[in-house]
Amino acid sequence: MDKAALIKNLFLERKELSVTEIVNEINVSKQYIHRVIKTLLENNEIIKIGMPPKTIYKLNDTEIVSIVKNEGDFSQDKIRFLNENFMIITEIGQILNGVEGFQNWCLKRKLPLEKTVDEFILTKKKYTNYLDSNGLLSGLAKLKSTVGFKEIYMDELLYLDFYAIERFGKTRLGTILHYAKQGQNIMLMKILIKEIRDKIDLIISTYKIDAIAFVPPTIKRETQLMKVLANGLKINLPSVEILKISGIIPVPQKSLNKIEERINNAESTFVVKSNVTFNTILLIDDAVGSGATLNQIAGKIKNKDVAKIVIGLAIVGSFKGFDVITDV
């Protein structure tokens, strides 16, 4: 039996192995083991768990393997659509993109694959009807229709995507953002930067942005998403500092149910630091629900004469309220 077959059999026996464990069992080089593992991963016979130096390879579920091999049943257009629009992160931390992720999602819910792909494409296209010619979503009409705001200070509110869609849950961008932020995962933050960089450059050009500001976090974390984004995007524009000043107990916006509470929270806990006046500022937040944070900060920016125009940008935003918009 050749060495590759021995490694495969070892996985069948042990179910999960590290490279070191394989080296201890089979007298071959680590380089050779990595080549075999790469092939097994590509064939979906094993899955990778963890990151170096703590990486384990686990025997894959045989049902998933058999379904993945039927990728040829999809048209190239469907494969491309899934690869561009679908991602899941499994309960054991695997990133599954496109076809592989969708097959896994359907299998766990016992859904027919081809029919569900067609339903996903139709559902996703319904939401893309809200995109403008630049592939952006405007949430300004939604904001204006929300009862509770005394004044709308933003001149535009843009989303790069919705956070979630009906039935299928988080969008690709929503998935990346959620796990990047909650898991403080630098790798996912870098993926997020790559996903959004071109659209942010487009917004800067289209709206003639001459300064940038990032909404600071409420909850202290070892790795702060907005700080990583600010450093990673490397936007070559002046930056306006926004400070978050919390009480004894920091209260996140998402913990508040009433719009009046969200507005008061934002109005009372954010401070704009700048003595320079710009024409148009791009104010960036990771996610928008009610829009209270961006709107109240925009008001402070204008009241201090820091900018004449404020364009709000959320990486993802809530769909709630968009159903009242008839013209996007």
Secondary structure, DSSP 8 states (H G I E B T S, - for coil): --HHHHHHHHHHHHSEE-HHHHHHHS---HHHHHHHHHHHHHTTSEEEEEETTEEEEEE--HHHHHHHTTGGGS-HHHHHHHHHH-EEE-TT--EEEHHHHHHHHHHHHT--HHHHHHHHHHHHHHHHTTB-TTS-EE-HHHHHHSTT-S----SEEEEEEESEETTTEE-HHHHHHHHHHHTT-HHHHHHHHHHHHHHHHHHHHHTT--EEEE---SS--SS-HHHHHHHHH---S-B-EEEE---SS---GGG--SHHHHHHHHHHHEEEE----EEEEEEEEEEESS-HHHHHHHHHHHHTTSEEEEEEEEEEE--TTGGG----
